[in-house]
Amino acid sequence: MHDNRPTNSGSSSDLTPMEELLVMKVGLIAAGVVASSVCTVAFWHRILDWLVEHQVLVEASNSPIVKMPSGQGVGLDVPRVAIAVAALVALVVFGIAALRAYWSRPAEHVGGLGERRMR
């Protein structure tokens, strides 16, 4: 009697159409991840140069206390750190205030964007 089960010889012809599709999807995702990481690294120095040029970041000669990764010493000095912390605190406070306002709304207003729920 002959066994009709496919043998796993390791060749790509043994893959089902769904497995082939999965291999193609994984390959495309991997290629996208590699391409985006290369672009990110390539543009990271341009972004840092632009931020230094527009005085958002300081150069390494100004001894920043927070340094950007792979930025050759550029980063934030004390005044810029204070501004960044203040902006972060304001963002958290406004976010919490928005959530509290959302949670305290009456139940009939909870739905979509200002839509009233049907009773």
Backbone as numpy.savetxt, mean C-alpha at the origin, in Angstrom:
# Nx Ny Nz CAx CAy CAz Cx Cy Cz
-5.65 -54.87 -16.95 -6.49 -53.70 -16.95 -5.59 -52.46 -16.95
-5.97 -51.45 -17.71 -5.18 -50.23 -17.86 -5.69 -49.17 -16.89
-4.77 -48.51 -16.21 -5.12 -47.44 -15.28 -5.20 -46.12 -16.05
-6.37 -45.46 -16.01 -6.58 -44.23 -16.78 -6.18 -42.97 -16.02
-5.66 -43.09 -14.80 -5.27 -41.92 -14.05 -4.03 -41.29 -14.69
-3.98 -39.95 -14.74 -2.80 -39.31 -15.34 -1.58 -39.52 -14.47
-0.47 -39.73 -15.13 0.78 -39.86 -14.38 1.40 -38.50 -14.23
2.11 -38.29 -13.17 2.73 -37.00 -12.92 4.19 -37.08 -13.36
4.42 -36.81 -14.63 5.78 -36.87 -15.16 6.50 -35.54 -15.02
5.79 -34.52 -14.55 6.40 -33.21 -14.35 6.34 -32.32 -15.57
5.80 -32.76 -16.66 5.72 -31.91 -17.84 4.47 -31.05 -17.77
4.48 -29.96 -18.49 3.34 -29.05 -18.45 2.12 -29.62 -19.15
2.30 -30.65 -19.96 1.15 -31.23 -20.65 0.27 -32.02 -19.69
0.76 -32.32 -18.49 -0.04 -33.03 -17.51 -0.98 -32.12 -16.74
-0.90 -30.81 -16.97 -1.74 -29.87 -16.24 -3.13 -29.81 -16.85
-4.11 -29.69 -15.99 -5.48 -29.48 -16.47 -5.59 -28.03 -16.92
-6.63 -27.71 -17.67 -6.80 -26.31 -18.10 -6.90 -25.34 -16.92
-7.52 -25.76 -15.81 -7.62 -24.89 -14.64 -6.24 -24.67 -14.01
-5.43 -25.71 -14.00 -4.09 -25.57 -13.45 -3.22 -24.67 -14.33
-3.39 -24.80 -15.64 -2.65 -23.93 -16.56 -3.05 -22.47 -16.35
-4.35 -22.23 -16.17 -4.83 -20.88 -15.92 -4.26 -20.34 -14.61
-4.23 -21.19 -13.60 -3.66 -20.78 -12.32 -2.19 -20.44 -12.44
-1.44 -21.23 -13.18 -0.01 -20.96 -13.39 0.17 -19.63 -14.13
-0.68 -19.37 -15.12 -0.58 -18.11 -15.85 -0.90 -16.93 -14.94
-1.94 -17.06 -14.11 -2.30 -15.97 -13.20 -1.20 -15.71 -12.19
-0.65 -16.76 -11.62 0.43 -16.58 -10.64 1.64 -15.94 -11.31
1.95 -16.36 -12.54 3.06 -15.77 -13.27 2.85 -14.29 -13.55
1.63 -13.92 -13.95 1.34 -12.51 -14.21 1.41 -11.68 -12.95
0.90 -12.22 -11.85 0.96 -11.49 -10.59 2.40 -11.31 -10.16
3.20 -12.38 -10.28 4.62 -12.29 -9.90 5.34 -11.27 -10.78
5.05 -11.26 -12.07 5.67 -10.28 -12.97 5.26 -8.86 -12.59
4.01 -8.68 -12.22 3.54 -7.36 -11.79 4.22 -6.90 -10.51
4.40 -7.82 -9.58 5.07 -7.47 -8.33 6.52 -7.08 -8.59
7.20 -7.83 -9.42 8.59 -7.52 -9.75 8.68 -6.17 -10.47
7.80 -5.95 -11.44 7.83 -4.70 -12.20 7.53 -3.50 -11.30
6.56 -3.64 -10.41 6.22 -2.52 -9.53 7.33 -2.24 -8.53
8.00 -3.29 -8.05 9.09 -3.04 -7.11 10.27 -2.37 -7.80
10.53 -2.73 -9.05 11.62 -2.08 -9.80 11.27 -0.62 -10.03
10.03 -0.34 -10.40 9.61 1.04 -10.63 9.64 1.83 -9.33
9.24 1.20 -8.24 9.24 1.89 -6.95 10.66 2.27 -6.56
11.59 1.35 -6.72 12.98 1.65 -6.40 13.53 2.72 -7.32
13.18 2.65 -8.60 13.68 3.62 -9.57 13.16 5.02 -9.28
11.91 5.14 -8.86 11.32 6.45 -8.63 11.51 6.96 -7.20
11.91 6.09 -6.28 12.06 6.49 -4.87 13.08 7.64 -4.75
14.19 7.54 -5.43 15.21 8.60 -5.33 14.73 9.89 -5.99
13.97 9.78 -7.06 13.39 10.99 -7.67 12.43 11.67 -6.70
11.62 10.88 -6.03 10.66 11.43 -5.06 11.40 12.12 -3.93
12.43 11.46 -3.39 13.20 12.06 -2.30 13.89 13.34 -2.75
14.44 13.35 -3.95 15.09 14.56 -4.48 14.08 15.71 -4.60
12.88 15.39 -5.06 11.84 16.41 -5.19 11.45 16.96 -3.83
11.32 16.06 -2.84 10.96 16.50 -1.48 12.05 17.36 -0.86
13.30 17.04 -1.11 14.41 17.87 -0.60 14.41 19.21 -1.31
14.20 19.18 -2.62 14.19 20.42 -3.40 13.09 21.38 -2.94
11.95 20.82 -2.53 10.83 21.65 -2.07 10.80 21.80 -0.55
11.90 21.46 0.10 12.14 21.66 1.53 11.13 20.95 2.43
10.62 19.82 1.95 9.80 18.97 2.81 10.72 18.10 3.66
11.81 17.64 3.05 12.85 16.88 3.75 14.12 17.71 3.77
15.02 17.37 4.70 16.31 18.06 4.75 17.41 17.11 4.29
18.49 17.69 3.83 19.62 16.89 3.36 20.37 16.29 4.55
21.24 15.36 4.25 22.01 14.68 5.28 22.91 15.65 6.03
23.36 16.73 5.37 24.24 17.70 6.03 23.54 18.46 7.15
22.21 18.48 7.16 21.46 19.17 8.21 21.11 18.25 9.37
21.69 17.07 9.39 21.54 16.05 10.45 20.07 15.80 10.83
19.32 15.16 9.94 17.93 14.83 10.27 17.87 13.78 11.38
16.80 13.85 12.20 16.68 12.85 13.27 15.90 11.63 12.80
15.06 11.78 11.78 14.36 10.65 11.17 14.84 10.56 9.73
15.48 9.46 9.38 16.03 9.31 8.03 15.14 8.41 7.19
15.02 8.77 5.92 14.23 7.98 4.99 15.02 6.74 4.56
14.34 5.62 4.39 15.05 4.42 3.97 15.63 4.58 2.57
16.86 4.16 2.42 17.59 4.21 1.16 17.61 5.62 0.58
17.65 6.61 1.46 17.60 8.00 1.01 18.91 8.72 1.13
20.01 8.01 1.38 21.34 8.60 1.48 21.39 9.70 2.53
20.67 9.50 3.63 20.75 10.42 4.75 19.71 11.51 4.80
18.87 11.66 3.77 17.84 12.70 3.82 16.74 12.26 4.78
16.08 13.24 5.36 15.01 12.91 6.30 14.37 14.14 6.90
13.86 13.97 8.11 13.13 15.02 8.81 13.95 15.52 9.99
14.03 16.85 10.13 14.67 17.41 11.31 13.58 17.66 12.36
13.95 18.27 13.48 13.02 18.42 14.61 11.77 19.20 14.23
11.86 20.36 13.58 10.63 21.08 13.24 9.71 20.28 12.31
10.28 19.57 11.36 9.47 18.78 10.43 8.86 17.57 11.11
9.57 17.00 12.07 9.00 15.89 12.84 7.81 16.39 13.66
7.95 17.59 14.26 6.86 18.15 15.04 5.63 18.40 14.16
5.84 18.91 12.96 4.73 19.15 12.03 4.09 17.82 11.63
4.91 16.80 11.35 4.37 15.50 10.96 3.57 14.87 12.11
4.06 14.98 13.33 3.34 14.43 14.48 2.03 15.18 14.69
2.06 16.51 14.56 0.83 17.30 14.71 -0.20 16.92 13.64
0.26 16.72 12.42 -0.66 16.32 11.35 -1.24 14.94 11.62
-0.40 14.03 12.12 -0.88 12.69 12.44 -1.89 12.71 13.57
-1.62 13.51 14.60 -2.56 13.63 15.73 -3.88 14.22 15.24
-3.82 15.25 14.40 -5.05 15.86 13.87 -5.83 14.85 13.04
-5.14 14.06 12.25 -5.81 13.04 11.44 -6.52 12.01 12.32
-5.86 11.58 13.38 -6.47 10.60 14.30 -7.67 11.22 15.01
-7.54 12.46 15.48 -8.65 13.12 16.18 -9.85 13.29 15.26
-9.62 13.76 14.04 -10.74 13.94 13.09 -11.35 12.59 12.71
-10.54 11.58 12.58 -11.05 10.24 12.28 -11.93 9.70 13.40
-11.48 9.86 14.63 -12.27 9.40 15.77 -13.56 10.20 15.87
-13.49 11.50 15.66 -14.70 12.34 15.70 -15.69 11.91 14.62
-15.20 11.61 13.44 -16.09 11.16 12.37 -16.72 9.82 12.70
-15.95 8.90 13.27 -16.52 7.60 13.66 -17.55 7.75 14.76
-17.27 8.60 15.74 -18.25 8.80 16.83 -19.54 9.41 16.29
-19.42 10.35 15.37 -20.61 10.95 14.77 -21.38 9.91 13.97
-20.68 9.05 13.27 -21.33 8.00 12.49 -22.05 7.02 13.40
-21.39 6.60 14.48 -21.97 5.62 15.38 -23.13 6.19 16.21
-23.17 7.49 16.40 -24.23 8.07 17.22 -25.46 8.47 16.40
-25.43 8.25 15.09 -26.59 8.57 14.27 -27.75 7.64 14.61
-28.98 8.13 14.47 -30.13 7.25 14.68 -30.13 6.10 13.67
-30.75 5.00 14.04 -30.72 3.78 13.22 -31.35 3.99 11.85
-32.36 4.87 11.73 -33.01 5.03 10.43 -32.11 5.73 9.42
-31.09 6.41 9.88 -30.18 7.08 8.96 -29.02 6.19 8.54
-28.83 5.08 9.23 -27.72 4.19 8.89 -28.11 3.42 7.64
-27.33 3.51 6.65 -27.60 2.85 5.38 -26.52 3.25 4.41
-26.93 3.79 3.32 -25.96 4.22 2.33 -25.51 5.64 2.61
-25.31 6.38 1.57 -24.87 7.76 1.70 -26.07 8.66 1.95
-26.47 8.76 3.19 -27.59 9.61 3.56 -28.95 9.02 3.24
-29.01 7.78 2.81 -30.29 7.18 2.50 -30.99 6.74 3.78
-32.31 6.81 3.77 -33.05 6.32 4.91 -33.43 4.86 4.70
-33.41 4.13 5.78 -33.76 2.73 5.69 -35.27 2.57 5.57
-35.68 1.59 4.77 -37.11 1.32 4.61 -37.61 0.62 5.87
-38.80 0.98 6.33 -39.36 0.35 7.54 -40.26 -0.78 7.16
